[in-house]
Amino acid sequence: MPAGSSPKRERQYEHIKDSAQERGESPERAKEIAARTVNKERARAGESKTASKTSLEDMSSSERGGRHSHTGAQGPTYDQLYQEAKRKNLHGRSSMNKAELKEKLGK
């Protein structure tokens, strides 16, 4: 966090960093995610000296996060489909993509 950041932004940074680590991100990646998110919020609130155009005009971090977390389940992963195809001895599975595996398995 930049020197002179408010206690609110410090708490926000720690919360985002901890959440990212709980989701399995590396400590370095979690710090980067937290810093970028807090910096964007600071720019949107007029708390920083400079701000990029996207920080000000793009959707807020909380709105973006809400959209990602509410998109719903995307079904089984490619690896799960591949393993099922392997158990069923489906020929040609190694050259199929996820959509093709789903189709052949009737998913």
N, C-alpha and C positions, 0 to 999 in steps of 0.2 A: 504494500500500500504506500502511496506517496506520503511524504512528511506532511503533517498537518491535517490528515484526513479526519473526518468526524467520527465519533464513537459509533454512530449508526452504521457508517460505511465499513468500519472495522468489524463490527458484528456480522454485517452482511457478507463480507469477504470470508470470514471464518466459517459461517454457515454453508456457503456455497462450496468452499473447499472441502469441508467435512462430508457434505452430501456427495460430491463427486468421488471422493475416496471410497465411500460406502458402496457406490455403484461399480467400483472396481477400477477406477482410473488410477494411474500412477501418481505419486505425490507431486511430481513436477507438472504433470498434465492438469491435476486438480488445481494447483496454484495458478496456472495459466488461465484456466477457465474462469476461476474466481476473479482474477485481476481484470480480465477483459470484460466480464459482466459488470463488475463494480465501476470500472472506468466508463463504460457506456452509460450506466445510470447516472454517474456524476455529470457527464456531459449533457445528458437530457435535462438534468435538474439545474444546469447552469453553475455547477460547482467547480468546473475546471476552466483553465485559461484558454484552452483550445479544444475544438471538437470537430470531428470529421462530419461530412455531409450525411453519411449513412448512419452515424450515431444519432443524429437529430431527426432524420426523416424516416428511418426504418422503424419497424414495429419494436415495441419495448421488449426487453429481455424476458420479463414475466409473461408477456403475451406469447412470445415465441416458445418459451418452455411449456406453457399450457397447451399449445397446439401439438407439440411433440408428444406430450404425455397422454394426450387424449385421442390419439389416432386409432387406438384399438389394436387388437392382436392381428398380426399379419400371417397367422397360421404357422404350420411347422417350418422349421428352418430347412435349408438345402441339405445340411448334414443329416437331419432327422429323416427327411424323405429318402436320401441316398441309402441310409442304413436299412430302412424298410424295404426299399427296392432290392437291396442285397439279400435280406432275409427271404424275400419272395423269389430270389434268383431271376430278377428281371434282366433280360439281355439288352445290351446297349446302354445301360445306365450310366456308364462312365462318361459318355459323350453328351448326356442330356443336361439341360439347364433346369432350374427350379420349376418353371412352368410345365416343361415336358414331363418331369417326374410326377408332378401333381396330376397331370392328365392321365398318364399311364397307370397311376395308382388309384385313380378315381377319387381324388381329393377335391 
